[in-house]
Amino acid sequence: MNPHPDEAAILAIERPHPSLWTYYLLSCLIVPPLFPILLLPMYFRYHTLKYKFTSEGISMSWGILFRREIIINYARIQDIHLRSNLVERWLGLAKVLIQTASGSAGAEMTLEGLREFEAVRDFLYSKMRGVKDPAHRAAGAAAPADTAPDAELAAALRDVARELRETRLALQAQRPSSRDPGHV
């Protein structure tokens, strides 16, 4: 996985690659009698499909009569998958499936027709994980602010463990021995 994908190139993606139209045509040819019926929705989908990557999230829209738009904030992304069948691999394309914690088993958004699918996946992973610029960290940036609470939590847990140990030893010292003849 590329640690720092070219963010400007990803943010500039607005349309699928033209090879997606070839893929749609080949998909429609699977059932020749239905070719004219299947071709029309695919034509409109391809020509209206738009992506928008922003600093907050990603949106995808398509459709003429029934316009659909999906917007996902990077913070909501739970998992990212790449999927491509034989024809898509032949055309150099893949689908990026984005899942959220919406409760559905399928992907919330599927970005299709991308040639730079690995760069998009890496970009989305970096955004969803909140990764900072690696060069900034190497230049002597301070440790993340959440390490201080972690140290406090670890110290508190050590204190609790010590007190529990002392309590157990005190209870064992007070318990009468099973060898004591007065004990029944």
Number of C-alpha atoms within 10 A of each C-alpha: 10 11 13 15 17 13 15 9 11 19 16 12 16 14 17 20 17 13 16 20 17 14 18 18 16 14 15 19 15 10 10 10 10 11 15 11 11 17 17 11 13 18 13 14 17 20 15 16 19 18 22 16 20 13 10 11 17 17 17 19 15 18 17 11 7 6 9 11 13 13 16 18 15 20 14 14 20 14 15 18 12 15 14 15 10 9 14 20 12 10 15 17 24 22 20 22 18 21 21 20 12 12 8 9 9 12 16 17 20 18 19 23 25 22 20 15 20 17 20 22 22 19 21 24 19 18 18 18 12 11 12 11 11 11 10 10 12 9 8 8 10 9 9 8 8 8 10 11 10 11 11 11 12 12 12 12 12 12 12 12 12 12 12 12 12 12 12 11 11 11 11 11 10 8 8 11 11 9 8 8 7 8 8 6
